[in-house]
Amino acid sequence: MIVGEDGRSSTEKDTIERDDFWATTSNKQLNFVQHIKTLLATHGRAAVVLPDNVLFEGGAGETIRRKLLHECDLHTLLRLPTGLFYAQGVKANVLFFDKKPASESPWTKQLWIYDLRTNKHFTLKTNPLRREDLDEFVGLYNVGNRQKRKPTWSAENPEGRWRVYSYDELVARDKASLDIFWLKDESLADSDNLPPPDVKEAAPNRRNRGVHEPLPEKVDVLISGTGPAGLCLAAQLAQFPGIETMIVEKMPANIIKGKADGINTRTMEMFQAFGFADKVKRETYWVNQTNFWMPDPKNPDLIRRVGRVQDVADDSSEMPHILINQARLHELFLEVMKNSPSRLEPDYGWEVVGLTIDPSTNDHPVTVTLKDATGVNWWATRTVRANYVVGCDGAHSAVRKSIGGDRPPMGAGHVGAHHPGRA
Ligand SMILES: Cc1cc2nc3c(=O)[nH]c(=O)nc-3n(C[C@H](O)[C@H](O)[C@H](O)COP(=O)(O)OP(=O)(O)OC[C@H]3O[C@@H](n4cnc5c(N)ncnc54)[C@H](O)[C@@H]3O)c2cc1C
């Protein structure tokens, strides 16, 4: 938008219309190619760095490529490695072409392509492109005698990076696309072996969880209790391996049966953020309507339906209100933790019996005493120092007691605990 002195605005036209251009387009790179073509003297030579879209874009792109192949001798294409030219991640190439006098037959006879991209991994800082990385290409280019070029690719040597295509092959391609690769991309070939997408790459600093490994001496956050509140917090913190999190539970393992089963729509939305709402939706019973039954006044031995109400108000959430076994819900949180970069797992069988806070330091000021609640060393204690301790240990929270908190009156909810279904 250009605003003139009189305050009127006009829009700058991006589309370039020039008689000496092959096609009218607003694509800057395509116009750049056309502009260079017009600047070249007959038999003049050009080598132009261009992004991949020039090689495959339809419409004006196709027209320009067909003209370029016909009116110029487009003899060489160097496919550059990713991320080094233009902006990060933009894929670029060098197109080598010579301008030729007008002719009925196409000037391009063969296009030689060198693939310096597939399975090459350069970076700007740690592994920059060096002159010797171009040695093979420069040799094969054969400046002195292009007619004597020899491909390194063949059916017998499918790994060869230097391959030739005839004019007929190129113009027969869909949209005369020059976006050509033949080497097998190892990263794609390996895709069958990739872990499932929910499994994040493990952080190198994660805790060693061998069976004989002792408890850590210090952690950033210690969570007491693996109810829904503790697991939800642990699943979230587990995504940040820079924060060392520990979650302890006095019971020996995850619960088998729970108490809570009703999950409201807002909690489902939270599950969506953790990535398992769809799984929950597939596995569970949806409470869409509620029926009310009363003894039948005409025949009190029987009951009859007296009402039916819609459960979730229209447009209040895209999620349903569902019923799920609480133990299953715990499993889903545990799975998120296990797949996280920290590979976090609860330390079962450890009960928080008390904690002290050292106000004179900021370095892990809370010392938590844990009791072996189920193991062979039953009643033995260990201490773990923490920067933060979160009491998710239910209505009779030992953490709350340790910091002098009272049990809240019935109906007031738990201090420091989320209510999973009715939050
Ligand atoms: C019968 C019943 C039915 C319910 N139905 C529903 C429902 O349908 N929907 C709903 O949303 N809610 C329901 N609730 C409420 C729901 O169960 C609670 O709100 C929820 O479990 C609270 O979660 P929490 O993580 O805070 O604590 P809890 O679930 O109580 O978990 C606390 C955990 O801490 C552990 N722990 C305790 N002390 C220590 C310690 N000192 N050291 C280490 N670990 C410790 C415990 O073993 C436990 O695993 C129901 C509750 C009851 C009793």
The ligand as an SDF file (V2000), in Angstrom:
LIG
                    3D

 53 58  0  0  0  0  0  0  0  0999 V2000
  -17.0820  -42.6800   45.9140 C   0  0  0  0  0  0  0  0  0  0  0  0
  -16.4810  -41.5410   45.1580 C   0  0  0  0  0  0  0  0  0  0  0  0
  -16.9320  -41.2960   43.8540 C   0  0  0  0  0  0  0  0  0  0  0  0
  -16.4020  -40.2410   43.1240 C   0  0  0  0  0  0  0  0  0  0  0  0
  -16.8300  -39.9860   41.8530 N   0  0  0  0  0  0  0  0  0  0  0  0
  -16.2880  -39.0080   41.1110 C   0  0  0  0  0  0  0  0  0  0  0  0
  -16.6500  -38.7980   39.7600 C   0  0  0  0  0  0  0  0  0  0  0  0
  -17.4770  -39.4880   39.2130 O   0  0  0  0  0  0  0  0  0  0  0  0
  -16.0240  -37.8030   39.0720 N   0  0  0  0  0  0  0  0  0  0  0  0
  -15.0800  -37.0400   39.6600 C   0  0  0  0  0  0  0  0  0  0  0  0
  -14.5500  -36.1710   39.0060 O   0  0  0  0  0  0  0  0  0  0  0  0
  -14.7050  -37.2130   40.9320 N   0  0  0  0  0  0  0  0  0  0  0  0
  -15.2730  -38.1770   41.6680 C   0  0  0  0  0  0  0  0  0  0  0  0
  -14.8620  -38.3850   42.9690 N   0  0  0  0  0  0  0  0  0  0  0  0
  -13.8390  -37.5170   43.5340 C   0  0  0  0  0  0  0  0  0  0  0  0
  -12.4480  -37.9080   43.0240 C   0  0  0  0  0  0  0  0  0  0  0  0
  -12.1970  -39.2580   43.2920 O   0  0  0  0  0  0  0  0  0  0  0  0
  -11.4300  -37.0310   43.7020 C   0  0  0  0  0  0  0  0  0  0  0  0
  -11.7610  -35.6860   43.5230 O   0  0  0  0  0  0  0  0  0  0  0  0
  -10.0540  -37.2870   43.1190 C   0  0  0  0  0  0  0  0  0  0  0  0
   -9.6700  -38.6020   43.2550 O   0  0  0  0  0  0  0  0  0  0  0  0
   -9.0710  -36.3680   43.8220 C   0  0  0  0  0  0  0  0  0  0  0  0
   -7.8530  -36.5600   43.1800 O   0  0  0  0  0  0  0  0  0  0  0  0
   -6.4830  -36.2520   43.9030 P   0  0  0  0  0  0  0  0  0  0  0  0
   -5.4030  -36.5710   42.9490 O   0  0  0  0  0  0  0  0  0  0  0  0
   -6.5210  -34.9200   44.5070 O   0  0  0  0  0  0  0  0  0  0  0  0
   -6.4300  -37.2300   45.1760 O   0  0  0  0  0  0  0  0  0  0  0  0
   -6.5950  -38.7940   45.3130 P   0  0  0  0  0  0  0  0  0  0  0  0
   -7.3110  -39.3920   44.1860 O   0  0  0  0  0  0  0  0  0  0  0  0
   -7.1280  -39.0130   46.6760 O   0  0  0  0  0  0  0  0  0  0  0  0
   -5.1040  -39.3070   45.2450 O   0  0  0  0  0  0  0  0  0  0  0  0
   -4.1730  -39.1070   46.2840 C   0  0  0  0  0  0  0  0  0  0  0  0
   -3.0360  -40.1010   46.1090 C   0  0  0  0  0  0  0  0  0  0  0  0
   -2.0440  -39.7870   47.0370 O   0  0  0  0  0  0  0  0  0  0  0  0
   -1.6040  -40.9970   47.6510 C   0  0  0  0  0  0  0  0  0  0  0  0
   -1.0900  -40.6030   48.9790 N   0  0  0  0  0  0  0  0  0  0  0  0
   -1.8110  -40.2300   50.0590 C   0  0  0  0  0  0  0  0  0  0  0  0
   -0.9870  -39.9030   51.0540 N   0  0  0  0  0  0  0  0  0  0  0  0
    0.2620  -40.0800   50.6120 C   0  0  0  0  0  0  0  0  0  0  0  0
    1.5400  -39.9110   51.1910 C   0  0  0  0  0  0  0  0  0  0  0  0
    1.6790  -39.4620   52.4180 N   0  0  0  0  0  0  0  0  0  0  0  0
    2.6160  -40.1830   50.4700 N   0  0  0  0  0  0  0  0  0  0  0  0
    2.5000  -40.6290   49.2000 C   0  0  0  0  0  0  0  0  0  0  0  0
    1.3090  -40.8290   48.6000 N   0  0  0  0  0  0  0  0  0  0  0  0
    0.2170  -40.5380   49.2860 C   0  0  0  0  0  0  0  0  0  0  0  0
   -2.8310  -41.8600   47.6980 C   0  0  0  0  0  0  0  0  0  0  0  0
   -2.4760  -43.2380   47.8280 O   0  0  0  0  0  0  0  0  0  0  0  0
   -3.4660  -41.5290   46.3690 C   0  0  0  0  0  0  0  0  0  0  0  0
   -2.9830  -42.3790   45.3540 O   0  0  0  0  0  0  0  0  0  0  0  0
  -15.3940  -39.4310   43.7080 C   0  0  0  0  0  0  0  0  0  0  0  0
  -14.9330  -39.7000   45.0140 C   0  0  0  0  0  0  0  0  0  0  0  0
  -15.4630  -40.7430   45.7120 C   0  0  0  0  0  0  0  0  0  0  0  0
  -14.9490  -41.0300   47.1090 C   0  0  0  0  0  0  0  0  0  0  0  0
  1  2  1  0
  2  3  1  0
  2 52  2  0
  3  4  2  0
  4  5  1  0
  4 50  1  0
  5  6  2  0
  6  7  1  0
  6 13  1  0
  7  8  2  0
  7  9  1  0
  9 10  1  0
 10 11  2  0
 10 12  1  0
 12 13  2  0
 13 14  1  0
 14 15  1  0
 14 50  1  0
 15 16  1  0
 16 17  1  0
 16 18  1  0
 18 19  1  0
 18 20  1  0
 20 21  1  0
 20 22  1  0
 22 23  1  0
 23 24  1  0
 24 25  2  0
 24 26  1  0
 24 27  1  0
 27 28  1  0
 28 29  2  0
 28 30  1  0
 28 31  1  0
 31 32  1  0
 32 33  1  0
 33 34  1  0
 33 48  1  0
 34 35  1  0
 35 36  1  0
 35 46  1  0
 36 37  1  0
 36 45  1  0
 37 38  2  0
 38 39  1  0
 39 40  1  0
 39 45  2  0
 40 41  1  0
 40 42  2  0
 42 43  1  0
 43 44  2  0
 44 45  1  0
 46 47  1  0
 46 48  1  0
 48 49  1  0
 50 51  2  0
 51 52  1  0
 52 53  1  0
M  END
$$$$
